[in-house]
Amino acid sequence: MSDLQDIALAKLEPHPHNVRRELHDLDDLAASIKAKGIVQALTVVPHPTAKTKYMVLGGHRRLAAAKLAKVRTAPCMIREDLSTAEAQTEFMVVENTQRNDLTPMEEARAYQQLLELPGYNAKLIAENTGRKPRLVQDRIKLSKVSDPIAEKLDNGQITLEQALIFAEFTDDEAATKKLLNAAGTYDWEYQVRRLREARKHEATAQRTRKMLTGLGVAPLPRPDGWPWRGEYAPAPLEDEQLSPEQHVKAGHQAVVAQNGTAEWAVLRADLPDATAPRELTAEEVAEAEEHERIKAGLEVVNHVRRQFLEDLFAAPSTSLAKQILIPKTAEYFIQRKGARSLIGLTEDSKPVEVGTALQKYSLEQLIIAQALVPLLDSEELLLPDHWGPGEYGYDYTAQARRTLHEVLGYQWSDIEKEAMERLRLKKEKHDARMAELRRAREEADSAGAAAAEQGDDEYSDDND
């Protein structure tokens, strides 16, 4: 049951379980309300303790903007039927997640609130909110991250993908610290891979220890020098196919490997002397003779193979050269869709069509194409503002310009020459700034070293 009324703003309070934490910029909405009023009614429920007041379920931004616009009342839909905390939470979560301006963390917390209601699971949340099941599952994972990580996500200091990786390690403080140190650096992917592998190996190790316990075996602490030296050595190669039960029966000791699997060890003193000569079996003799026969034959024909390759180079075949060159040239066209019109194709042409189209061109055209294609639709060359040193002082279009002018013979127009002069001045300015920074750094280092040396002298005087 619902009832539409105008209610004084003083009687409206935000619901304490509202999933929206950030109201974002309210100026435009306040201006609109001031000019045209509140177009969409707020959804409210009676306050549980204050009889004359109401709690807002839907329209928290409108309520805040209305207060900013200094209006006195707001149209409200009173939902008497949403009398329980569970029903109110469900309404707020579904109502808010159907909007596009919730942050990922707000959405994650909303789904977590729903999960705490009886009968709710990820599948039901996806059905009720119209979200994809995978997205709902990822948001639920995201709800587990700590507040500092959530704040970094909201502030744009880490990506959503990185935040989900943090969610994998919420129970591991050391791993979280390593990820925080690696976030935003080239070390990030390495640390993620390393930590995931370590977690996988630890899970394998737990299963291995459980299996050994079931066999009545306690694994050895990793022996000193294992596996290359020390008192213990790996079990003989012929025992590699034994089952764990057979290893135990043979008296072998278990060692948990770094990847978590079981390795089997024996006392090195119990192993047969590997240096003692033994008689080869008939099969081993035959294998050795076959190896020597093939080796001798390959040595005989080696000069024939070499001569074949030298002859190909001395008298090159145009068809063979095209056969070798076309796949590489096709790769250039596939990477640069905008250049496909050069060979009579459109940007949407399939890669196989590119290879077919290139068959009709001469060897010279294919060779030149490899230089042309990267230049035909190069955004950087079309926008000279991109010319010159970037963030790290590197001119990323210099090679393309050299190819265009020095290799392909393009003559610069006056406006291009003007742009390159601007580039030269820009580079000089950049180089001068970097030189000044280096000088300042060297002076600071020298001052720091002098101060440290003076401190050492004073310390020495005090202790004489």
Steps between C-alpha positions, in 0.01 A plus 500: 500500500636846410386862546629815323537808721700822520714472813714766664873439456546543874303178548714296258813311608739284292455131572786376724563204268516703181749338261601829339796661679591763244233747380743654246451854364154633587523849347329419168228296666439775758473759222249281314290451816508874567375569146252217444449331835550133585377307195530147639351425842717366781420156641464503879381284791369607841774556757507210751528724807405856402132492397503823300815420305594280205812322376602533135546176307533644150610854416786583734665724237168678435455557874852647536459717186158620620655617827772676299230667287323608824162353405266421788320182389550203273248266334533162669362152430433348843552124494310360795556147363879522551470466876793267575872579491549213252240636257640852525858382440390295199317799351795739548753259353290414194400865446858626523667227295268576209672839477832550322668740743570260787870439554619138485556503877150635570357228278716239675378608843142497373525139387662407828203649684266287291703186568443555868122474445336156531478304175728726295789376286699634205262346245193664655681836522583479127136423417360781717746767386531401134877470531709223347577220749877540446483872580301430819752237610789740440328777696441262791871416498575873495297554818770308692780751440615719788398866526846631387476292182140610441609862540779455246247355252254786556783754455622338177837400650441135404284344230197279553701200377773574754243537779360154417853360532530665841174323589673165439749575779285665769601223742873548435643819648851440363370442146282812519802706605702371203216582262468852643872555440472367145180684398573747220845353427642260243533247784121457535443209261806314628386532862144390417629193313745418778241535779242294312755226440598504868134465603448219251812320626390538861160348419677210328731461803199477734349221289838324492539515879145367544576211264823417686321513835252248363792270420641543850801696375637830630693693231864578568597863555672603178845335533810719485646502149192331353496372230861541380693418814458405863401189688193433286467464123197467267369145461653319197357578158359151462277571801337809345186310396434358845178604674522675840398175667781314322754770598401464864522120477849533349609704802540830313466830689263774381604861435248773411638674190486876440202451266320307774527150353665203671858410419655179630842473658741224600821508702779580257715230662242236401518584128716281270831651386411691184864505387534122492506367143212278393444283197271649235188311403453379142232767451736777618776374268261501202380852588859630516588343164187654339592841640853483358372386157258792468759747630752388237239525224401854598862610498534367143196690364566819694695655210213418261254686723737795527549516123123496444457810718792682335352430154165649608676817605717521188201461261192619691155402379245784485213263579683359802591849622132605475395183681730593787423872500119500460416369852714774658352769276148373570570537870573871447169549315306308767643725770422816302143463376492853365769409246305218334360732233853498354434142377133554416347375826291658775582531871261211572670256261605175662869409547474215248379751239807714565734209426310413180503860376876532550568207263453721192763758594865496397784420735609865494150615598490256791835622629397866474164423663677402819628856525180666376238332712608626845494855356169494310269532797745604769310730733825640633617610154163655423505697825833688527410599858612146583844564354779551745607370840227333703481455875838324511672719243473253211387614156277209394442622143864575412555161333181533295606845378848373408347214300264739323772747400830312482382159376187578299622838372208715619571872482377705793255783439548843657244435774668170586837671518346758732363219719842334516666828597243526780593144593871589509436791735273286714772236527763759591270630775441148626873419499578823684240425765637146550855637527385750764332220695820293483707796626258560787508134592881490492518812717257348749701178509823694557341706778366182662839333483671808650247514782549131573878543501475797741272293724759222505772752596290641786421152623872418489588819694240424767640156551868588507 
